[in-house]
Amino acid sequence: MAVNDVDFTVPREKVISLIGPNGAGKTTFFNMLTGVYKPTSGTVTFLGEDVTGKPPHAITERGMGRTFQNIRLFQNMTALENVMVGRHARMKAGIFNSVLRTPFVRREEKAARERARELLVFTGLGRKTEEVARNLPYGDQRRLEVARALATDPQLLLLDEPTAGMNPQESAEFTAFVSRLRDEQKLTVLMIEHDMRVVMGVSDRVSVLDYGEKIAEGSPREVQQDERVIEAYLGKAAVEDMKKRGLS
């Protein structure tokens, strides 16, 4: 069972990290929140509304944005065009207006382009608006994914292993960037992350999954010292060995 009886609350304007060993069910949990998978039982409530099983576009419209574990940019489009794709979730023009290129459509597209440029500046990509996504360095591609998610005007931003593949300097810069999202943009962030330096450096609270179940929750320090968490990562035999040697 990928996710089993996980009771989980995300408070406003906080950074919450979801951690756990490989195969613990973290990305599956994200996919249920964002409508990619439909839970077989239980409910997902967002801003007071039951959104269980709603399709991804409906979840996005309600204010939940996300990035993916494996980068899913439009590789042959520019950075600016990628962010504008995200902005289309908030555009109102229908097929009729779009075909006729009415003044309303042109105004919307101009506003979307301006907003996309603002987000690229905010994410540190202001000088790379016309670069094709596939030509960007790995860290910049990660930032571009975040910019595209921000273009949907989310109230909750889900980041799935955002620092995977980054070097230590890139990870440190991204940690500071997540802090800015919370402090300057007043965003709520739910993040899956393996790098414990990132988790401990930015999280307000940490929840831990193992074999699809939540085994711990608390402050970063509390979770770091939780014996069930240590056992989940190292294995029971390793924990017992540490105890015998006085290391735990």
C-alpha angles and dihedrals in degrees: 000000000000098000120013125188096325111176107196135168126187114201120214122269094008134117110234120186123206112203138170142129121296110288094024092128100256099132091041087056090052091048091055092049092051098043099253089116127028114224116238089219140002130045139266113214120191122183089342096309127111104236098168111150096357114146119263095255090055091050090050091050090055092056110271117126130178149182125214136243089236111044110256105188125145092256098198094049126084123255089254093051091049092055092045089057088061090048091059088077087073099042118107106197115116131213094274095055092042094053092048093043091226121192088257091058093048091050091049093050092048091051091047091051092050092048091048090053090050091052093048089053091048092051093048096255099105093121094048102058095121098040116112110249095236091058095056120102115259095256091051091051088056090051090048090055089054091048090053091050090049089053089070089064095239125190090196119039119197116201116192109204093322096179097047108134095012123128119239094266093050090048092051091049091049091050089056089047092055089051088055091052089057099038102036104026094035089227127159111229129198110188136186107207138165098188104092092197089062093044094049093042100055112014125109090190136004130210123193128211126194124175089349096306132103108244102171143011133179144086117338091256093048093050093045090059097041110119093213090056093048090049092049091055101036103027130245095273092054091050092050090049091051090052092051090053092046094246096123 
